Amino acid sequence: MFRKIAILAVLVVMLYSCSQAPQTTGETQVLKISELVAEPLGFEGKEVTFEGTITHICRHSGDKMRVNQMEDADFSIMVMLEDFQTQFNQDFEGRNVKVTGVLKTRVRNIGQLEEQHEHDHAHDGEEGHECSSTEEAAKRLQERGITPDIVAFIEMKGFEIIEVAAAEEAEEAIEIAEVQKSGDGC
């Protein structure tokens, strides 16, 4: 009898301890584009996932697209399509997408270091203005009183086209039908 109670107690403890283990779902956190562009250096070199609306696919090279935040089009980010370039065309504009990729940054106004250097005529033993990182470039600009203009972009590692829910499609169809009824044709 004592043996059966001991075995039962051990089983209860094992089951309880297993149920207390942290559960991981493997799902990645979906960020807002506004979060990525507000503090791009905080995400530099990290894999991120976000959702948005494709507003432009480059017609010249086809190697990049602009994605706007769905609920606030004031925020957007450039996505370098990388190996996925052949899977996109202009027909995707206006569609919603979930993108996973590595966030990269660059300083758009890095040329101002050279301009200021030419005006200062003080070389301080430096040879050029090559910077090993965006953070270093931003620091050098700030040291010279120049506000760095940092831009973020994504090197795509994966994507998923997000289909509009059936209810939203029905709403859009009703709105289109109402517009067509009220108009006088083309």
Secondary structure as GFF3:
##gff-version 3
##sequence-region A 1 186
A	DSSP	alpha_helix	2	19	.	.	.	ID=ss1
A	DSSP	beta_strand	30	31	.	.	.	ID=ss2
A	DSSP	alpha_helix	33	38	.	.	.	ID=ss3
A	DSSP	alpha_helix	40	43	.	.	.	ID=ss4
A	DSSP	beta_strand	47	57	.	.	.	ID=ss5
A	DSSP	beta_strand	64	68	.	.	.	ID=ss6
A	DSSP	beta_strand	76	80	.	.	.	ID=ss7
A	DSSP	three_ten_helix	82	87	.	.	.	ID=ss8
A	DSSP	three_ten_helix	90	92	.	.	.	ID=ss9
A	DSSP	beta_strand	96	107	.	.	.	ID=ss10
A	DSSP	alpha_helix	111	120	.	.	.	ID=ss11
A	DSSP	alpha_helix	134	143	.	.	.	ID=ss12
A	DSSP	beta_strand	150	162	.	.	.	ID=ss13
A	DSSP	alpha_helix	166	182	.	.	.	ID=ss14
###
